[in-house]
Amino acid sequence: MAQSAVRHILGLSGGKDSTALAILLHQDIPEMEYFFCDTHKELPETYEYLDRIKARLGIKIHYLSAAQGFDYWLDIYGGYLPSPRSRWCTRQMKIKPLEQFVGEDAAISYVGIRADEDRDGYISTKPNIQPVFPFKEQGLVKQDILDLLEDSGIGLPDYYRWRSRSGCFFCFFQRKYEWVKLAKEHPDLFAEAVRYEQEHKDGRQYTWTDGETLLELLAREEDIIAHHEKSVAQQKAAPNGQSLSLVDILDDLFDEEVDGLPCLACHL
């Protein structure tokens, strides 16, 4: 199939907003190229959700991967785990594969930032990639996104039962409750995250959360769950009888704890 002079691209993260954007645009822009930057450290629920999107919308998704995986880059960075202050994982495993996928072609990148969000998302420094924000242009907010997902039959990814965003299973932006739930939902993945903390040839130890190892965090499981449940109850008791969904509650609770915005190239 011959490509138009300008490519149209939409990055899927396995999250609600980018999925809703694909629902909104897939019929109007049939030449859209959908891609997913695959770190090979994603949750199983993310891959299942991408399969659901493909089946419902009848689209193809390009799975982009870095030439070298996470373990290679971890070694290059001296065993230093990625963190809010050093997001090397985003640069090496998300942004570079995307920019290689586009090359020097002129491209319009459709970004799933809502009208009720005060952020821009990932904007490439490459002049040939032009971002556009259909949700902002149309004034669409969170409830509109949830309606799009429900009406399409795609719904929400299963990880929303216990986690607020897509991304690697060991994402450093996870909250303490999400780490505890990872240990319950995927004990094998939690154990792998623990190994990344513990196994350094020179005896150093880096942690996914500041000042606390995952095993120390898990030892406080009951307190962390109790604190979370108390916070959920407080959120449900919203003023004016406002009814909050689980998505609203998780977004609000986890956003309050985040020191800075999450990894915007991942969580769209």
N, C-alpha and C positions, 0 to 999 in steps of 0.2 A: 504494500500500500504506500503510495507516495505521500510524503509528509508535507504539510503546509510550510510556508516560509517561516512562520513563527510556531514554535512548539507550545503546547498547553500541558502543564504538568501539575499534579496534585499529590502531595505526600500524605500517605495514610500512616497513622501511628498505631492503629489498633484502639484508639480512643474515640469518645463520642463525637467530638467536634469535627474532626477531619472526616469521619464517616458520614455525618449529616451533610457536610459540604459535598461529598461525592454523590449523595442522594439528590441533593439540590441541582447539581450540574450535569449529571451523567447523560441525560437526554438532550440537553441544550448544547453540549459540547461533545459530540461523539468521538472526536479525535483526541480527547483527553488521554494523557499518559499517566497512569496511576503507579506510584512506586512506594515501596516500604524499605527503609534502611534497616537491614537485619543484622543485629549484632551477634546473633546466635546465642544470646543470653536472655532471651525474652521469656515471658511466662507462657505456658502451654495454652492458656486461655486467649492470649493475643493471637496466636496462629489459628486457633479455632474460630475466632471472631473474623479474621481476614478471610477464611474460607467461607464464612457465612455471607460476608459482603460480596465476594465474587459470585456466589450462587444466586443471591437475590437480585443483584444489579446486572449480572451477565457481563462483567468487566474482567479484564486481565490486569494483574498486578505484577509489576517488575520488582523482584526482590534484589535489592542492592546490598552488597557486602564489601567491606574493606578487604584489600588484598591480604592483609595480615589480621589475625583475630585479636581478641581482647588480651589473651595471655602474652602474645608477642609484644603488644604495646605496653602492657604492665611491666614487662622486663625492660623495655626501652626506657621507661620512666623510673627505673630503679626500684620497682616494687611499690611505689607510692600510689595508693589507691586514689581514684578520682574523687573529687570533693567539690563543694560549691565554689571553692577558691581555685580549683584546678580541674576544669572540666575537659580534660584531654580526651576522654571517651567520646564526647560529642564531636569534637573537631576531627578525630581520626576515623570514627566509625559511623558518623551520621553525615556531617557536612561534606567531607572529602568525597565519599561515594556519590552523593547527590551531584556535586559539581563536576565530577568525572562523567556521570550519566548525561548531563546536559552538554558538556564540552563547551565549544564556542558558539553553539547555536543560540539564536535569539529565542527566549522562552518567557512565557507568562506563568508565574507560579501562583496558584490559587491557595490562599492561606485561611485556615479556619479559625480566625479570631472573631469573637462575637462583638456585637455592638455594646454589650454591657461589660466588656473587659477593657482595662486600661493597659494594654500591652501591644506589641507589634509582632511578636513571634520572631522566628529566624528570618532575617533579610540578608541575602547573599551580598557579598562585597563585589561580586562579578557584575559588571555593568550590563551584561547580556541577559541577566535574569531579573525580570520585572515582577515585583509582588503586587497582587491585587487582593482585596478583602471583601468578598461578596456579602458576608454576614453584616459587616459594618455598613456597606453601601445600602443594604436593604433594611437595616435597622433590626436585624434578628438577634434575639437574646436567648438565654438558656432554655426557657420554656419552649421556644420555637424549635430549638435543636432537639429537645426531647420528643416533641410532637412529630418531627420529621422521622426520627428513629422508630417511633411506635407505629406510625402510619405505614412505613415501608415494610414492616414485619421483621426488620433486622434487630431492633431493640438495643439493649445495652450489653456490653461484654460481661461475662460472668464474674470477672474479678472485681466488679463494682460492689459485690457483696461485702468486700473487706478492704478494698484498696481504691484510692480516688483517681489514679492516673495510670496511663500505660508507661512502658519503659522496661529497662532491664530488671530482672528479678532482684538484683542487689543495688538498685538505684539508691544513691546516697541521699536523695530527697525524700525517701520514705520516712514516715513518722514511726515512733516507737510502737504504736499499736499495729501498724502495718507489718513491721518486722515480726512481731509476735504472731500475727495471723499467717505470715509466710511460713513460719515454723509449723503451724498447724495444717495449713493447706498443702504445702509442698516441703515436707521435712528434708527431702534430698537436696532441694535447692538452697534451703537455709543452711544445711551442713556444708554445701559448697561455698557459700558466702563466708562461713566461719573459717574454712580452710584458707581462703584468700587473706583473712586477717592474720592467721597463725603461721603460715609457711613462707618464711623469708630466710634465705641462705645465710644472711649476715646477722640473724637474730633480732632484727628490728621488728617492731609490731606497729602496723597502721590499722586504724579502725574505721568502720563505715560511719559511725557516729562519734562526735567529739567526746573524748574522755571516758568512753565506755565500750567494752567489747560486746559482741552480740550475745555471748554466753552470759555475761554479767547482766545484760538487758533482759534476757530470757528468764533469769533467776528472779526478776521482779515482775514476772508475767501477771500475777494476780492483781498487783497494784496498778499496772498499766491498763489492764482490761477494766478494772473498777473505775479508774479515772476517765477512761473513754466512755463507758456506759453512763456515767454521771453527766459528762458533757453532752452526750446525745440526748439525755432526758431534758437538759436545760434548753437545748436547741428546739426540741419538740414543743416546749412550753413557750412558743414564740408569742409576741404581743399581737393583739387584735385578732386572735384566733387563726392566725396564718398557718396554713398546712404546708409542712416542709417534707419533701421527698428524701429518700436515703441519699440520693446524689447531692442534693442541697446540703444536707447535714455533713456528709463527708467532705465536700468541697470547703465548707465554712470552717470545720474543725481543723482540717489539715492545713488550709491556707494560713490560719492563725499561727501555726507552729513553724511555718517555713521562714527561714532567714534569707530573704530574697526570693525572686521568682524561680520556679522550677526550670528544668532544662527545656527551653522553648522549642528546640529542634526535635525533641522527642515527644512532648506531651501536647499534641495538637488533635 
